[in-house]
Amino acid sequence: MSDITKLKGAGFHTVKSIMLIHPKKLRGLKGFSEAKVDKVLSAAKQLVFGDTQFMTAANFLDVREAVFRITTGSKELDAILGGGIESQQLTEIHGEYRTGKSQLCMTMSISAQMPNEDTGYSGGKVIYIDTEGAFQPERLEGICDRFNVDYSAALNNIYFCRAYNSEQLRNLMVEVGAILAQEAGVVRLLIVDSIMATFRADYCGRGELADRQQQLNQLLSSIKNLAEEWNVVVLMTNQMSSDPGATMSFVSDPKKPVGGHILAHAVQTRLYLRKGSGEQRYAKLVCSARFSEKDACFALTEGGVASAE
């Protein structure tokens, strides 16, 4: 087996992907001695960065011209996000059950396929990883009708996988990388619904918390590398838990997203969803490197997430 075959089997499909990971992962591959790893990294560094890894902020701004946004289906929600959910970063939405997290994911699995003449977005395929069993392809028919998209064609543009445990979820990132490499520029959205469900089931109690967070950190790092390398939008949902200490500190909302500081530091954008009256829902932008905290109202309809009337 050639070295290139081994690298691809481990999830490294481009020279840049080698530069995004710690050298110890390469040293763990069979037949890769420390000397060989140093040689591979040296060659990869020269190909990717040249003589220096630095660039001016002006050059980095030019690089970010490739960033695009995918609409959520709601004009109000898009507005607080600067036009939709942005590529090359991790976006997390959290909230209680029935707040519209999975509905937003399914809506965007269709909206991501639609070109947008105003922004120049060309549309593309979707990778959808479901860890809770919430994905229902039948639900997409009403969303397709709303957007005037062919239902059968839309289903064929979605790569779907049901993940049952955290180990499988982590290993799936190798397959995700292979799909992105095979269809570079075609797949535009990666959905993980939800990021913490399998970890909460697999790791119980404080005794396993440190191990859980370490494994979670490695997974998030892999997803972030994929988002940056292949310029895709990443949308992750997250669950909520009760905070026993909140009442003692007079916090108005005793619920908090699970995942702790590891998840909070990994994502660039966080949305908190709340229930309203009927099918009305509220979203609060609680974390963004670019925008201030804002609120928006949207609705859950037969056609998915839509603007509130």
BAFIGU-678705 format. One record per residue (C-alpha): residue in three letters; x, y, z; residue number from 1; chain. Coordinates in pm, 1 decimal. Layout:
N
atom rest:ALA	east:X	north:Y	up:Z	nr:NUM	kette:A
...
END
This chain:
309
atom rest:MET	east:0.0	north:0.0	up:0.0	nr:1	kette:A
atom rest:SER	east:144.5	north:336.5	up:-104.3	nr:2	kette:A
atom rest:ASP	east:188.0	north:626.2	up:136.0	nr:3	kette:A
atom rest:ILE	east:-70.5	north:832.6	up:-54.2	nr:4	kette:A
atom rest:THR	east:-326.1	north:552.3	up:-20.1	nr:5	kette:A
atom rest:LYS	east:-257.0	north:535.6	up:352.7	nr:6	kette:A
atom rest:LEU	east:-300.4	north:911.6	up:387.3	nr:7	kette:A
atom rest:LYS	east:-631.1	north:905.4	up:198.6	nr:8	kette:A
atom rest:GLY	east:-751.7	north:615.0	up:409.8	nr:9	kette:A
atom rest:ALA	east:-680.5	north:822.4	up:720.5	nr:10	kette:A
atom rest:GLY	east:-881.9	north:1114.7	up:584.3	nr:11	kette:A
atom rest:PHE	east:-608.2	north:1327.6	up:426.9	nr:12	kette:A
atom rest:HIS	east:-720.6	north:1406.5	up:72.9	nr:13	kette:A
atom rest:THR	east:-525.0	north:1726.9	up:9.4	nr:14	kette:A
atom rest:VAL	east:-183.0	north:1864.0	up:95.4	nr:15	kette:A
atom rest:LYS	east:-348.3	north:2135.0	up:304.9	nr:16	kette:A
atom rest:SER	east:-532.2	north:1877.3	up:517.0	nr:17	kette:A
atom rest:ILE	east:-193.5	north:1746.1	up:630.5	nr:18	kette:A
atom rest:MET	east:-99.0	north:2091.8	up:756.7	nr:19	kette:A
atom rest:LEU	east:-418.9	north:2127.0	up:959.0	nr:20	kette:A
atom rest:ILE	east:-353.6	north:1840.5	up:1201.1	nr:21	kette:A
atom rest:HIS	east:-98.7	north:1760.8	up:1470.6	nr:22	kette:A
atom rest:PRO	east:204.0	north:1558.2	up:1349.1	nr:23	kette:A
atom rest:LYS	east:130.1	north:1282.0	up:1602.2	nr:24	kette:A
atom rest:LYS	east:-166.7	north:1173.8	up:1389.8	nr:25	kette:A
atom rest:LEU	east:68.1	north:1109.1	up:1100.3	nr:26	kette:A
atom rest:ARG	east:311.4	north:923.7	up:1323.6	nr:27	kette:A
atom rest:GLY	east:27.9	north:688.4	up:1416.0	nr:28	kette:A
atom rest:LEU	east:0.3	north:565.2	up:1056.3	nr:29	kette:A
atom rest:LYS	east:167.4	north:233.9	up:978.1	nr:30	kette:A
atom rest:GLY	east:500.5	north:282.2	up:804.6	nr:31	kette:A
atom rest:PHE	east:530.6	north:652.2	up:889.2	nr:32	kette:A
atom rest:SER	east:846.0	north:696.1	up:1090.7	nr:33	kette:A
atom rest:GLU	east:930.8	north:1025.4	up:1257.6	nr:34	kette:A
atom rest:ALA	east:1179.5	north:1102.3	up:981.9	nr:35	kette:A
atom rest:LYS	east:919.7	north:1035.3	up:711.6	nr:36	kette:A
atom rest:VAL	east:661.0	north:1247.8	up:888.8	nr:37	kette:A
atom rest:ASP	east:906.5	north:1538.4	up:913.3	nr:38	kette:A
atom rest:LYS	east:983.3	north:1503.9	up:542.3	nr:39	kette:A
atom rest:VAL	east:611.0	north:1495.6	up:448.5	nr:40	kette:A
atom rest:LEU	east:532.8	north:1798.5	up:665.1	nr:41	kette:A
atom rest:SER	east:825.4	north:1995.0	up:525.3	nr:42	kette:A
atom rest:ALA	east:715.3	north:1930.2	up:167.1	nr:43	kette:A
atom rest:ALA	east:350.7	north:2006.3	up:248.5	nr:44	kette:A
atom rest:LYS	east:444.0	north:2331.8	up:420.6	nr:45	kette:A
atom rest:GLN	east:639.6	north:2447.4	up:117.5	nr:46	kette:A
atom rest:LEU	east:352.8	north:2363.2	up:-119.9	nr:47	kette:A
atom rest:VAL	east:80.6	north:2525.9	up:89.4	nr:48	kette:A
atom rest:PHE	east:253.7	north:2828.9	up:239.9	nr:49	kette:A
atom rest:GLY	east:575.5	north:2881.4	up:45.6	nr:50	kette:A
atom rest:ASP	east:844.0	north:3070.5	up:235.6	nr:51	kette:A
atom rest:THR	east:616.4	north:3209.7	up:508.2	nr:52	kette:A
atom rest:GLN	east:287.3	north:3116.7	up:672.4	nr:53	kette:A
atom rest:PHE	east:196.5	north:3482.4	up:730.1	nr:54	kette:A
atom rest:MET	east:-9.0	north:3709.2	up:504.4	nr:55	kette:A
atom rest:THR	east:-135.4	north:4063.6	up:539.6	nr:56	kette:A
atom rest:ALA	east:-488.1	north:4128.0	up:668.5	nr:57	kette:A
atom rest:ALA	east:-563.2	north:4276.1	up:325.7	nr:58	kette:A
atom rest:ASN	east:-468.0	north:3947.5	up:160.1	nr:59	kette:A
atom rest:PHE	east:-674.3	north:3754.5	up:412.5	nr:60	kette:A
atom rest:LEU	east:-972.0	north:3976.8	up:327.3	nr:61	kette:A
atom rest:ASP	east:-928.8	north:3873.6	up:-36.2	nr:62	kette:A
atom rest:VAL	east:-924.8	north:3508.9	up:70.7	nr:63	kette:A
atom rest:ARG	east:-1253.7	north:3562.5	up:253.4	nr:64	kette:A
atom rest:GLU	east:-1418.9	north:3674.1	up:-69.4	nr:65	kette:A
atom rest:ALA	east:-1494.9	north:3305.1	up:-121.3	nr:66	kette:A
atom rest:VAL	east:-1718.4	north:3300.4	up:189.1	nr:67	kette:A
atom rest:PHE	east:-2088.4	north:3259.3	up:111.7	nr:68	kette:A
atom rest:ARG	east:-2414.3	north:3239.9	up:306.9	nr:69	kette:A
atom rest:ILE	east:-2713.2	north:3005.8	up:288.7	nr:70	kette:A
atom rest:THR	east:-3058.0	north:3135.4	up:374.9	nr:71	kette:A
atom rest:THR	east:-3242.8	north:2994.5	up:675.5	nr:72	kette:A
atom rest:GLY	east:-3578.9	north:3043.5	up:506.3	nr:73	kette:A
atom rest:SER	east:-3670.0	north:3338.9	up:729.3	nr:74	kette:A
atom rest:LYS	east:-3585.4	north:3697.4	up:630.5	nr:75	kette:A
atom rest:GLU	east:-3580.0	north:3806.8	up:995.3	nr:76	kette:A
atom rest:LEU	east:-3344.4	north:3525.9	up:1093.5	nr:77	kette:A
atom rest:ASP	east:-3120.2	north:3592.5	up:793.8	nr:78	kette:A
atom rest:ALA	east:-3105.1	north:3961.3	up:889.8	nr:79	kette:A
atom rest:ILE	east:-2946.2	north:3905.2	up:1231.7	nr:80	kette:A
atom rest:LEU	east:-2695.1	north:3666.6	up:1068.9	nr:81	kette:A
atom rest:GLY	east:-2587.2	north:3911.2	up:801.3	nr:82	kette:A
atom rest:GLY	east:-2775.5	north:3737.7	up:520.9	nr:83	kette:A
atom rest:GLY	east:-2776.2	north:3372.4	up:627.7	nr:84	kette:A
atom rest:ILE	east:-2545.6	north:3115.2	up:782.0	nr:85	kette:A
atom rest:GLU	east:-2183.3	north:3168.0	up:679.4	nr:86	kette:A
atom rest:SER	east:-1935.7	north:2920.3	up:535.0	nr:87	kette:A
atom rest:GLN	east:-1588.7	north:2837.6	up:674.1	nr:88	kette:A
atom rest:GLN	east:-1708.9	north:2846.8	up:1033.9	nr:89	kette:A
atom rest:LEU	east:-1911.8	north:2645.8	up:1285.4	nr:90	kette:A
atom rest:THR	east:-2265.1	north:2761.5	up:1361.0	nr:91	kette:A
atom rest:GLU	east:-2453.2	north:2607.5	up:1654.2	nr:92	kette:A
atom rest:ILE	east:-2822.6	north:2640.8	up:1735.7	nr:93	kette:A
atom rest:HIS	east:-2947.9	north:2531.6	up:2075.9	nr:94	kette:A
atom rest:GLY	east:-3284.3	north:2527.8	up:2246.4	nr:95	kette:A
atom rest:GLU	east:-3539.1	north:2306.2	up:2418.2	nr:96	kette:A
atom rest:TYR	east:-3736.2	north:2040.4	up:2232.5	nr:97	kette:A
atom rest:ARG	east:-3986.9	north:2168.9	up:1975.6	nr:98	kette:A
atom rest:THR	east:-3811.6	north:2500.9	up:1928.0	nr:99	kette:A
atom rest:GLY	east:-3743.3	north:2432.8	up:1559.0	nr:100	kette:A
atom rest:LYS	east:-3382.4	north:2309.5	up:1554.5	nr:101	kette:A
atom rest:SER	east:-3439.9	north:2007.8	up:1330.0	nr:102	kette:A
atom rest:GLN	east:-3696.3	north:2202.8	up:1126.9	nr:103	kette:A
atom rest:LEU	east:-3428.3	north:2461.3	up:1050.5	nr:104	kette:A
atom rest:CYS	east:-3186.3	north:2185.2	up:948.4	nr:105	kette:A
atom rest:MET	east:-3437.3	north:2027.2	up:710.9	nr:106	kette:A
atom rest:THR	east:-3533.5	north:2366.4	up:567.8	nr:107	kette:A
atom rest:MET	east:-3170.6	north:2450.0	up:497.7	nr:108	kette:A
atom rest:SER	east:-3110.4	north:2108.4	up:339.2	nr:109	kette:A
atom rest:ILE	east:-3341.8	north:2235.0	up:64.1	nr:110	kette:A
atom rest:SER	east:-3253.2	north:2605.4	up:59.7	nr:111	kette:A
atom rest:ALA	east:-2884.9	north:2509.7	up:23.4	nr:112	kette:A
atom rest:GLN	east:-2966.7	north:2351.3	up:-312.4	nr:113	kette:A
atom rest:MET	east:-3118.5	north:2670.6	up:-452.5	nr:114	kette:A
atom rest:PRO	east:-2908.9	north:2927.8	up:-643.0	nr:115	kette:A
atom rest:ASN	east:-2936.9	north:3288.8	up:-527.2	nr:116	kette:A
atom rest:GLU	east:-2892.9	north:3545.7	up:-803.9	nr:117	kette:A
atom rest:ASP	east:-2871.6	north:3834.4	up:-556.0	nr:118	kette:A
atom rest:THR	east:-2568.2	north:3693.9	up:-372.1	nr:119	kette:A
atom rest:GLY	east:-2417.5	north:3487.7	up:-652.5	nr:120	kette:A
atom rest:TYR	east:-2457.0	north:3164.5	up:-455.7	nr:121	kette:A
atom rest:SER	east:-2477.4	north:2873.7	up:-701.3	nr:122	kette:A
atom rest:GLY	east:-2646.1	north:2612.5	up:-481.4	nr:123	kette:A
atom rest:GLY	east:-2514.6	north:2266.3	up:-408.1	nr:124	kette:A
atom rest:LYS	east:-2548.8	north:1933.9	up:-231.7	nr:125	kette:A
atom rest:VAL	east:-2585.7	north:1860.7	up:140.1	nr:126	kette:A
atom rest:ILE	east:-2437.4	north:1615.3	up:391.0	nr:127	kette:A
atom rest:TYR	east:-2686.2	north:1542.8	up:669.8	nr:128	kette:A
atom rest:ILE	east:-2579.1	north:1349.2	up:982.5	nr:129	kette:A
atom rest:ASP	east:-2865.1	north:1264.3	up:1218.1	nr:130	kette:A
atom rest:THR	east:-2782.5	north:1146.7	up:1572.0	nr:131	kette:A
atom rest:GLU	east:-3133.4	north:1171.3	up:1720.4	nr:132	kette:A
atom rest:GLY	east:-3353.0	north:1008.5	up:1456.5	nr:133	kette:A
atom rest:ALA	east:-3528.3	north:1338.9	up:1383.8	nr:134	kette:A
atom rest:PHE	east:-3469.0	north:1345.3	up:1007.6	nr:135	kette:A
atom rest:GLN	east:-3774.7	north:1251.4	up:801.1	nr:136	kette:A
atom rest:PRO	east:-3740.4	north:1272.0	up:421.7	nr:137	kette:A
atom rest:GLU	east:-4119.9	north:1292.7	up:392.2	nr:138	kette:A
atom rest:ARG	east:-4104.1	north:1625.8	up:575.3	nr:139	kette:A
atom rest:LEU	east:-3896.4	north:1767.4	up:291.2	nr:140	kette:A
atom rest:GLU	east:-4180.9	north:1736.3	up:39.8	nr:141	kette:A
atom rest:GLY	east:-4368.3	north:2035.7	up:184.1	nr:142	kette:A
atom rest:ILE	east:-4046.0	north:2237.3	up:196.3	nr:143	kette:A
atom rest:CYS	east:-3973.8	north:2150.7	up:-167.9	nr:144	kette:A
atom rest:ASP	east:-4324.2	north:2261.2	up:-266.5	nr:145	kette:A
atom rest:ARG	east:-4270.5	north:2596.0	up:-96.6	nr:146	kette:A
atom rest:PHE	east:-3939.6	north:2659.3	up:-273.8	nr:147	kette:A
atom rest:ASN	east:-4060.2	north:2508.7	up:-603.2	nr:148	kette:A
atom rest:VAL	east:-3788.4	north:2243.5	up:-597.5	nr:149	kette:A
atom rest:ASP	east:-3828.1	north:1895.7	up:-745.9	nr:150	kette:A
atom rest:TYR	east:-3875.8	north:1662.3	up:-447.6	nr:151	kette:A
atom rest:SER	east:-3707.1	north:1356.0	up:-599.0	nr:152	kette:A
atom rest:ALA	east:-3408.1	north:1554.2	up:-724.3	nr:153	kette:A
atom rest:ALA	east:-3369.6	north:1724.5	up:-386.0	nr:154	kette:A
atom rest:LEU	east:-3354.9	north:1390.3	up:-203.1	nr:155	kette:A
atom rest:ASN	east:-3081.0	north:1270.5	up:-438.8	nr:156	kette:A
atom rest:ASN	east:-2876.8	north:1578.8	up:-353.5	nr:157	kette:A
atom rest:ILE	east:-2861.4	north:1492.2	up:17.4	nr:158	kette:A
atom rest:TYR	east:-2601.2	north:1251.3	up:155.6	nr:159	kette:A
atom rest:PHE	east:-2766.2	north:1113.6	up:469.5	nr:160	kette:A
atom rest:CYS	east:-2623.5	north:907.4	up:755.8	nr:161	kette:A
atom rest:ARG	east:-2767.0	north:803.2	up:1091.5	nr:162	kette:A
atom rest:ALA	east:-2499.4	north:809.6	up:1364.1	nr:163	kette:A
atom rest:TYR	east:-2571.6	north:594.3	up:1671.3	nr:164	kette:A
atom rest:ASN	east:-2269.0	north:662.3	up:1891.8	nr:165	kette:A
atom rest:SER	east:-1991.1	north:915.8	up:1934.7	nr:166	kette:A
atom rest:GLU	east:-1723.7	north:681.0	up:1798.2	nr:167	kette:A
atom rest:GLN	east:-1917.0	north:639.3	up:1474.1	nr:168	kette:A
atom rest:LEU	east:-1973.8	north:1014.6	up:1457.0	nr:169	kette:A
atom rest:ARG	east:-1601.4	north:1086.4	up:1487.0	nr:170	kette:A
atom rest:ASN	east:-1514.0	north:823.1	up:1226.7	nr:171	kette:A
atom rest:LEU	east:-1771.3	north:966.1	up:987.0	nr:172	kette:A
atom rest:MET	east:-1556.9	north:1275.5	up:943.3	nr:173	kette:A
atom rest:VAL	east:-1313.8	north:1066.6	up:736.6	nr:174	kette:A
atom rest:GLU	east:-1599.3	north:976.0	up:499.4	nr:175	kette:A
atom rest:VAL	east:-1721.2	north:1335.5	up:498.8	nr:176	kette:A
atom rest:GLY	east:-1373.7	north:1446.2	up:392.0	nr:177	kette:A
atom rest:ALA	east:-1376.1	north:1187.9	up:112.8	nr:178	kette:A
atom rest:ILE	east:-1712.1	north:1312.9	up:-17.4	nr:179	kette:A
atom rest:LEU	east:-1596.4	north:1674.9	up:-4.3	nr:180	kette:A
atom rest:ALA	east:-1278.1	north:1584.2	up:-192.7	nr:181	kette:A
atom rest:GLN	east:-1470.5	north:1386.8	up:-454.2	nr:182	kette:A
atom rest:GLU	east:-1729.3	north:1662.2	up:-503.8	nr:183	kette:A
atom rest:ALA	east:-1523.4	north:1971.8	up:-430.0	nr:184	kette:A
atom rest:GLY	east:-1730.6	north:2286.9	up:-472.8	nr:185	kette:A
atom rest:VAL	east:-2049.0	north:2080.6	up:-514.5	nr:186	kette:A
atom rest:VAL	east:-2130.2	north:1999.3	up:-151.9	nr:187	kette:A
atom rest:ARG	east:-2203.5	north:2329.4	up:23.3	nr:188	kette:A
atom rest:LEU	east:-2364.4	north:2236.7	up:358.1	nr:189	kette:A
atom rest:LEU	east:-2279.6	north:1995.8	up:641.2	nr:190	kette:A
atom rest:ILE	east:-2548.5	north:1938.0	up:905.1	nr:191	kette:A
atom rest:VAL	east:-2498.8	north:1753.9	up:1234.8	nr:192	kette:A
atom rest:ASP	east:-2825.7	north:1715.0	up:1427.2	nr:193	kette:A
atom rest:SER	east:-2724.5	north:1703.3	up:1706.5	nr:194	kette:A
atom rest:ILE	east:-2359.4	north:1736.8	up:1801.2	nr:195	kette:A
atom rest:MET	east:-2395.6	north:1631.1	up:2167.4	nr:196	kette:A
atom rest:ALA	east:-2665.9	north:1360.4	up:2169.5	nr:197	kette:A
atom rest:THR	east:-2431.5	north:1063.0	up:2128.4	nr:198	kette:A
atom rest:PHE	east:-2172.7	north:1204.5	up:2369.5	nr:199	kette:A
atom rest:ARG	east:-2435.0	north:1245.2	up:2643.0	nr:200	kette:A
atom rest:ALA	east:-2538.5	north:883.0	up:2596.0	nr:201	kette:A
atom rest:ASP	east:-2187.2	north:737.2	up:2574.5	nr:202	kette:A
atom rest:TYR	east:-2023.0	north:926.6	up:2862.3	nr:203	kette:A
atom rest:CYS	east:-2204.3	north:930.3	up:3195.3	nr:204	kette:A
atom rest:GLY	east:-2112.5	north:1106.5	up:3518.5	nr:205	kette:A
atom rest:ARG	east:-1829.0	north:1336.8	up:3615.0	nr:206	kette:A
atom rest:GLY	east:-1580.8	north:1051.1	up:3605.9	nr:207	kette:A
atom rest:GLU	east:-1605.4	north:1036.5	up:3224.7	nr:208	kette:A
atom rest:LEU	east:-1647.2	north:1410.0	up:3168.0	nr:209	kette:A
atom rest:ALA	east:-1280.2	north:1482.2	up:3092.9	nr:210	kette:A
atom rest:ASP	east:-1261.9	north:1201.2	up:2836.9	nr:211	kette:A
atom rest:ARG	east:-1588.8	north:1315.0	up:2678.5	nr:212	kette:A
atom rest:GLN	east:-1466.7	north:1671.1	up:2639.4	nr:213	kette:A
atom rest:GLN	east:-1137.2	north:1557.4	up:2491.0	nr:214	kette:A
atom rest:GLN	east:-1312.7	north:1342.3	up:2230.3	nr:215	kette:A
atom rest:LEU	east:-1559.7	north:1624.3	up:2159.8	nr:216	kette:A
atom rest:ASN	east:-1273.9	north:1869.7	up:2112.0	nr:217	kette:A
atom rest:GLN	east:-1108.7	north:1642.5	up:1855.9	nr:218	kette:A
atom rest:LEU	east:-1436.7	north:1602.8	up:1665.8	nr:219	kette:A
atom rest:LEU	east:-1501.0	north:1977.7	up:1657.2	nr:220	kette:A
atom rest:SER	east:-1145.8	north:2037.7	up:1538.7	nr:221	kette:A
atom rest:SER	east:-1199.1	north:1792.9	up:1251.5	nr:222	kette:A
atom rest:ILE	east:-1527.1	north:1958.4	up:1151.7	nr:223	kette:A
atom rest:LYS	east:-1374.6	north:2306.5	up:1165.2	nr:224	kette:A
atom rest:ASN	east:-1084.0	north:2195.6	up:945.6	nr:225	kette:A
atom rest:LEU	east:-1330.6	north:2056.5	up:689.7	nr:226	kette:A
atom rest:ALA	east:-1530.1	north:2380.5	up:693.8	nr:227	kette:A
atom rest:GLU	east:-1222.5	north:2591.6	up:624.9	nr:228	kette:A
atom rest:GLU	east:-1052.1	north:2361.2	up:377.2	nr:229	kette:A
atom rest:TRP	east:-1358.5	north:2295.4	up:159.6	nr:230	kette:A
atom rest:ASN	east:-1545.4	north:2622.8	up:216.8	nr:231	kette:A
atom rest:VAL	east:-1871.8	north:2468.2	up:339.4	nr:232	kette:A
atom rest:VAL	east:-2140.3	north:2587.9	up:576.9	nr:233	kette:A
atom rest:VAL	east:-2156.6	north:2384.4	up:898.3	nr:234	kette:A
atom rest:LEU	east:-2479.8	north:2382.9	up:1097.6	nr:235	kette:A
atom rest:MET	east:-2490.4	north:2192.2	up:1427.2	nr:236	kette:A
atom rest:THR	east:-2780.3	north:2162.5	up:1668.7	nr:237	kette:A
atom rest:ASN	east:-2734.0	north:2123.0	up:2042.4	nr:238	kette:A
atom rest:GLN	east:-2941.2	north:2015.5	up:2339.6	nr:239	kette:A
atom rest:MET	east:-3009.1	north:2199.6	up:2664.4	nr:240	kette:A
atom rest:SER	east:-2964.6	north:2101.6	up:3028.3	nr:241	kette:A
atom rest:SER	east:-3076.5	north:2248.1	up:3358.8	nr:242	kette:A
atom rest:ASP	east:-2818.4	north:2444.6	up:3555.9	nr:243	kette:A
atom rest:PRO	east:-2871.2	north:2368.9	up:3928.4	nr:244	kette:A
atom rest:GLY	east:-2656.7	north:2665.0	up:4031.1	nr:245	kette:A
atom rest:ALA	east:-2849.0	north:2917.9	up:3821.5	nr:246	kette:A
atom rest:THR	east:-3118.2	north:2977.1	up:4082.5	nr:247	kette:A
atom rest:MET	east:-2854.8	north:3056.3	up:4343.7	nr:248	kette:A
atom rest:SER	east:-2704.5	north:3327.5	up:4122.3	nr:249	kette:A
atom rest:PHE	east:-3043.9	north:3474.0	up:4028.5	nr:250	kette:A
atom rest:VAL	east:-3010.8	north:3383.9	up:3659.8	nr:251	kette:A
atom rest:SER	east:-3346.0	north:3430.4	up:3485.2	nr:252	kette:A
atom rest:ASP	east:-3304.0	north:3125.5	up:3259.0	nr:253	kette:A
atom rest:PRO	east:-3177.5	north:2815.8	up:3445.7	nr:254	kette:A
atom rest:LYS	east:-3113.9	north:2623.7	up:3120.6	nr:255	kette:A
atom rest:LYS	east:-2786.2	north:2616.5	up:2931.1	nr:256	kette:A
atom rest:PRO	east:-2650.5	north:2443.3	up:2618.6	nr:257	kette:A
atom rest:VAL	east:-2454.6	north:2125.5	up:2685.8	nr:258	kette:A
atom rest:GLY	east:-2095.7	north:2078.2	up:2575.3	nr:259	kette:A
atom rest:GLY	east:-1936.9	north:2323.6	up:2816.2	nr:260	kette:A
atom rest:HIS	east:-1651.5	north:2556.9	up:2730.3	nr:261	kette:A
atom rest:ILE	east:-1509.3	north:2318.8	up:2468.6	nr:262	kette:A
atom rest:LEU	east:-1811.6	north:2362.6	up:2244.8	nr:263	kette:A
atom rest:ALA	east:-1857.7	north:2730.5	up:2331.2	nr:264	kette:A
atom rest:HIS	east:-1502.8	north:2815.6	up:2224.0	nr:265	kette:A
atom rest:ALA	east:-1515.5	north:2603.5	up:1906.5	nr:266	kette:A
atom rest:VAL	east:-1816.6	north:2768.0	up:1741.6	nr:267	kette:A
atom rest:GLN	east:-1812.0	north:3113.5	up:1585.8	nr:268	kette:A
atom rest:THR	east:-2188.9	north:3171.4	up:1585.7	nr:269	kette:A
atom rest:ARG	east:-2450.4	north:3057.6	up:1840.2	nr:270	kette:A
atom rest:LEU	east:-2825.5	north:3092.7	up:1817.5	nr:271	kette:A
atom rest:TYR	east:-3062.7	north:3031.2	up:2107.1	nr:272	kette:A
atom rest:LEU	east:-3413.5	north:2926.2	up:1999.7	nr:273	kette:A
atom rest:ARG	east:-3722.0	north:2969.4	up:2219.5	nr:274	kette:A
atom rest:LYS	east:-4087.5	north:2879.3	up:2185.0	nr:275	kette:A
atom rest:GLY	east:-4348.2	north:3146.5	up:2117.2	nr:276	kette:A
atom rest:SER	east:-4724.9	north:3129.4	up:2080.0	nr:277	kette:A
atom rest:GLY	east:-4849.8	north:2862.3	up:1841.8	nr:278	kette:A
atom rest:GLU	east:-4593.9	north:2795.1	up:1570.2	nr:279	kette:A
atom rest:GLN	east:-4406.1	north:3116.4	up:1639.4	nr:280	kette:A
atom rest:ARG	east:-4044.5	north:3089.4	up:1753.2	nr:281	kette:A
atom rest:TYR	east:-3780.1	north:3335.0	up:1873.0	nr:282	kette:A
atom rest:ALA	east:-3408.4	north:3329.2	up:1798.0	nr:283	kette:A
atom rest:LYS	east:-3139.0	north:3518.7	up:1984.5	nr:284	kette:A
atom rest:LEU	east:-2792.3	north:3564.7	up:1842.5	nr:285	kette:A
atom rest:VAL	east:-2591.5	north:3506.5	up:2160.1	nr:286	kette:A
atom rest:CYS	east:-2243.5	north:3473.4	up:2011.5	nr:287	kette:A
atom rest:SER	east:-2086.7	north:3611.5	up:1696.2	nr:288	kette:A
atom rest:ALA	east:-1741.2	north:3739.4	up:1611.9	nr:289	kette:A
atom rest:ARG	east:-1894.3	north:3996.0	up:1378.3	nr:290	kette:A
atom rest:PHE	east:-2245.3	north:4091.3	up:1494.8	nr:291	kette:A
atom rest:SER	east:-2390.2	north:4212.3	up:1824.5	nr:292	kette:A
atom rest:GLU	east:-2660.9	north:4028.0	up:2018.0	nr:293	kette:A
atom rest:LYS	east:-2991.2	north:4050.5	up:1832.3	nr:294	kette:A
atom rest:ASP	east:-3333.3	north:3887.1	up:1837.5	nr:295	kette:A
atom rest:ALA	east:-3556.0	north:3765.5	up:1556.1	nr:296	kette:A
atom rest:CYS	east:-3898.6	north:3607.9	up:1526.6	nr:297	kette:A
atom rest:PHE	east:-3974.7	north:3330.6	up:1278.2	nr:298	kette:A
atom rest:ALA	east:-4245.0	north:3071.0	up:1216.3	nr:299	kette:A
atom rest:LEU	east:-4261.7	north:2696.1	up:1164.8	nr:300	kette:A
atom rest:THR	east:-4484.0	north:2615.3	up:868.6	nr:301	kette:A
atom rest:GLU	east:-4564.4	north:2323.2	up:637.6	nr:302	kette:A
atom rest:GLY	east:-4296.5	north:2471.0	up:414.3	nr:303	kette:A
atom rest:GLY	east:-4036.5	north:2472.3	up:692.0	nr:304	kette:A
atom rest:VAL	east:-3884.6	north:2772.4	up:867.6	nr:305	kette:A
atom rest:ALA	east:-4036.8	north:3094.2	up:732.4	nr:306	kette:A
atom rest:SER	east:-4075.5	north:3460.6	up:814.1	nr:307	kette:A
atom rest:ALA	east:-4324.4	north:3542.8	up:1090.4	nr:308	kette:A
atom rest:GLU	east:-4637.5	north:3717.1	up:966.6	nr:309	kette:A
END
